Amino acid sequence: MPQPAIRIVLADDERMVRTALRAILVAEPGLEVVGEAATGAEAVSVVRELRPDVVLMDVRMPGTDGIRATERIVGTMEDPPRIVVVTTFENDSYVYDALRAGAAGFLLKRSDADTLVQAVRLVARSDSLLFPSAVRALAAEHARTDAPPAPWVSRLTGREGDVLRLMAAGLANAEIARRLDVGPATVKTHVAAVLAKTGTRDRTQAVIAAYRGGFLNAG
């Protein structure tokens, strides 16, 4: 039985950018662009109405920018979509703010078509980190090194700590299972425990929390 198509909303204030993204995505099997938005406020409205699986969100838009739009979507919707912010520079502080606001990852505007499609498919699966080295670099750059460890750090079991480190390395559940010589169901249980203890909703936020909370070394 075929898998349902991944439903995507495009949010960018430049029509040409939206048109180019749409052309790339709809040419791929299993991907469907269901809506577009030209502002952050419009993106929030469109996403609430259409309930897509993935949103490609320009980080800088007039009025309500991609960061605020991400906050509103993640903070007000039950089971919100996976949001990928689209940006020009990967070390932009806007990107880190968007990740902290709830984005699942980011994508550079200069990315080629294959990278774009792979990113959409990866975040839709949500079992591994998009561009893990770049996320780690951003998280480490903004980590607080002068604060005591967060209270949740002491509540992690040894195995949960192992899983969190491997999540930060970008490993998917199946890869973590092989690395730790456990079953995939066990890994899913540990991942759920890590998210619960860190108070985060996905891998990206868990990795950011791991650096901010002192579990992973920013050095």
N, C-alpha and C positions, 0 to 999 in steps of 0.2 A: 504494500500500500504506500503510495507516494506521500512524502512529508508535505504539510501545508507550506505555502510560500511564506517567506519572511516579509512582513509588511513594514514599509519604511516611510517615514516623513522627512522631507528636506526643509531645513530652515536656514535661509540665507537672504540677505537684503539685495543681493545681485541676481537678477533674473538669469543672466548668462551662466552664472555658476550653477544655479539650480537646474537649468536646461542641460548642461554638460553632465552633471551628476546623474540626472534622470536617464540620459541616453546610455551611460555606462551600465547603470544598474538594471534597467529593464531588458538589456540584451543578455542578461545572465539567467539561466534557468533557476527557478525557485526564489527569485527576488521580485518584489512587486512594490512600486512606489505608489502609495495610496493618497498622498497629500503633500502640499507645499505651504510654506509660510515665509513672508518677507520681513517679519519683525519678531522679536522675542515674545511679545504679548500675543501676537497671532499664533505663534508656535504653540503656546500653552493651550489656547483655545482649540486649535486643530488636533493636537495630541489628545486632549480630553474627549473630543468628539469621535475620533477615528480609532483610538487605542492601538497604535502600531506596536510592532515588536522592537523596532530600532528607530532612533531619531539621529539624523546627522545635523548638528547644531553649530552654526557659525558662532564663534565665541564673541565676536564684536559686531553688534548690530545697533542701530540708533534706537533711542528709547530704552526699552527693556533689553539688555544684552543677553548673550547666551548663558552667562553665569546665573543671572536672576531667573531666567526662564527655566533653567535646569533645577534650581532650588524649588521653584513653584511646582514643577511637574513631579519631582521626587517627593516633595514634602506634602503634597495634597492628594496624590492619586494612590489608590490601592493597587498594588502590583504594577508599578509604573514601567514604561518601556526602558530599554537600555539606550543610554544617550552617549553618543560619540561627538565630542566637540571638535570642530574643524578650525584649524589655526594656521597662521603663517610661520610662526616660530615655536619650536618645541620647548624652549626654555623660558617662554613667556610666562610671567607670573599669573596672567589670566588663565593659563592652562591649569596651573596648580589650584587656583581658586575654583575653577570649574570641576576639577576632580574632587575636591573637598565638598563641593556643593552636591555631588552625587553622580557625576558623569562616570561612565564605565571605562572611558579611555579617550584618547584624542588621536586625530589624524591630521597630517600636514596637507595643506592645500596643493602642494606640489607633488603629492603622491600619485603614482601611476594607477592605471585602471585595475590591474591585478591586485595591488595593495589595498585599494578601496574595497573591492569585492571581498577579499579575504578578511578584511577588518570587520565588515558587516556580518559575515558568516560567523566569525569568531565570537563577537560580542553577543550575537543571538544565541549561541550555544552556552555561553556564560560559564564554561568550566575551565577557562585558563585566562591569563592576563594578556591584554593587548599591549604590545611593545614593552615588555617587562623592564628592560634595561633603562628605557627612557623614564618610565614611571618611578623606578627606584631612584634614579638621579634627581628627579624633581622632588620626591619625598625626602631624600637625604639632604638636599639643599635647604629645604624649609623646616627640617627637624629642629626641635628644641633640645639642645645638648646640656642646658644648665638646670633642667628640671628633674626631679626624682621620677623613677619609673611609674607609669600609670598603674592604678590598683589592679586592673585586669591582668597585668603581666604575671603576677604571682598566682593567679587562678588557672592559668594554662597548665595542662598536664605536659609531661615531656613529649609525648607523641603529638599532641596538638601543636606544640612549639615546632616540632619537626615539620609538620604539615604546613604551618604558616611560613616557614623559611622556604619550603619548596614552592608554595603558592607565589611568594615574592620572586622566585627564580623563573616563574612563568610556566611551570609544569601543569599540565592538565591532570584531571583525576586519575586517568588510567596510568599516566607516567608516574604519578606519586605512588600509586598502588604498587607498581613494579619496583620502584626505588626502595620502598619500605617493606616489600614482601608481604603485603596484606591485600585483602579483597577490595574491589571498587566500592562496594557498599560501606565498608569500614571507613574508607577515605571520605565518602560523602558525609558520614556521621561526624567525623573529625572536623571537616570543613564547616558544617553547620554549627558545631560547638565553638569554633574559632570566631565565626561571624557573630554568634550570640554573645560571647564573652567580650569581644572588642566593641560591640554595639554598632556593627556595620552591616550593610545590606549586600555587599558583594566583595570580590577579591580586591579590586582597586582600593576601595575604602579601607579594607583590612590592612593592606600594605602601608598605606599612609598612616593609619593608626599605629602600626608596628614601629614606624620611625618616630612619630610624635610621642609615642608612649615609652620610648627607650628600649623596646624589645630588639629592634634591629639597629646596628651600629651605623650612625650617619657618617662615620669616618671611612 
